[in-house]
Amino acid sequence: MNELAIELNEVLKTSLCYSLLSEEGKRLYFPKGIVAQAAEAGEKAKKYNATAGLATKAGQPFHFSDIMDMYKDGVFKPSDIFSYAPGGGDKKLRKLWKEEMIRKNPTLKGKKFGEPLVFGGLTHAISVAATLFVPAGSTVVCPDLFWDNYDLIFSDLRGAELKFFKFFNDEGHLNVEGMKKALLECPGDARIILNFPNNPTGYSPSVKEKDAIVKALKEVAKVKKVFVIIDDAYFGLFFEEETNKESLFADLVDLDENIFVAKGDAATKEYMVWGFRIGFLTFGGKGLSDDVYDALSKKALGAIRCTVSNCDRPGQSMLVKALEEGKNTKRDMDDLFGEMKERYLALKEALKKHEDEYDLLKPYPFNSGYFMAFSTLGRSAEGLRSYLLDKYQAGTVNIFDKTLRVAFCSVEKDKIRDLVDVIYKAAGELWN
Ligand SMILES: Cc1ncc(COP(=O)(O)O)c(C=O)c1O
């Protein structure tokens, strides 16, 4: 059990509450992970705040100007804002999302898969996928560089075990062999969560690496059933030519009768509405019938019904209106992409200057998304994070004391070079 949960349980043992706790209740705690560190940086990181997975410019979140313009009288009927949204989400939004999914993933054209359902953000969608398909005591394969909330969802909430494989092999490529081995070693059915662009490294597979992943999953499916959760939180922010630009879902959805896939999407991130809490979950698998898809939807609806009952209405209405009628949506999306790509290129350039210091702090390969991350090569990432914050007012994120994550989505381009210099300076002061 996590130490933080143990500490909380010790406090609760002084009351009747402890003996009333469920097993999940005993395991749960609030991690000192990304959210807590971002809150601390909010107070102290006066110069650079590279903590949160939220894209900002001039201190404000990127956004659709069309949505900002909707905040005035007369744009909506009260029923578009104040009534409950339909179970599973606004029908128009679901239809638009499916169309967008096919537009962005041409490989999906003509393939059969389920209807996207709306959730209260992607976290909720992943948590529901886990509730439905990750039993207590089962094993979920996960790269060793992963979003820390998976630990809370799969291990602490669901009571499953995360089984890690090294994300990169010694040549700095995706460790597809390691992934396959971990899947084959799972007792019984295999389960896996894959997230590209990856949080925390900002890495997405090349087309060649994607093909290798697909081939490996097909091979595993020869000997066991495989459940794949695809976390597409940062979909679309691909900055290099050779990167695979489609979701893995598009290849897996009709790959093998023994493979079942749940694709999680984040309107929160992709469409810059972080606070609206809109995510999607879509199921797919070769040969699944309409009746099966219908039953899957109803299971997911049941999970929504008994958790949040229903998802946010105003956000869905606004997103539909922006996607259907917005005059500037393309411009605003292009603006986000252009800005992220410029920051990405500035970061690559800034890192080059420190190549001879990579034995101090080694950048993991990155080519997409909001983040890059350093391996602290066995030294304390928490030590470096707190030193950077206290001495240089620079906010970064420590992950499991061995990785330092930099969210360039929230650092202006003209500050990126300085931030990288400061990170290496601090590491030198601490460790040289
Ligand atoms: C990899 C990954 N998946 C899922 C999420 C959840 O996104 P949402 O804000 O929609 O819950 C995040 C958010 O930080 C993330 O980094």
The ligand as an ORCA input file, in Angstrom:
! r2SCAN-3c Opt
* xyz 0 1
  C      -1.637     11.132    -20.321
  C      -2.871     11.771    -19.777
  N      -4.023     11.125    -19.881
  C      -5.167     11.643    -19.407
  C      -5.200     12.876    -18.814
  C      -6.510     13.382    -18.280
  O      -7.033     14.464    -18.931
  P      -8.401     15.136    -18.444
  O      -8.025     16.507    -17.981
  O      -9.296     15.162    -19.645
  O      -8.978     14.313    -17.363
  C      -4.009     13.600    -18.666
  C      -4.013     14.882    -17.983
  O      -3.042     15.429    -17.539
  C      -2.810     13.029    -19.165
  O      -1.647     13.656    -19.067
*
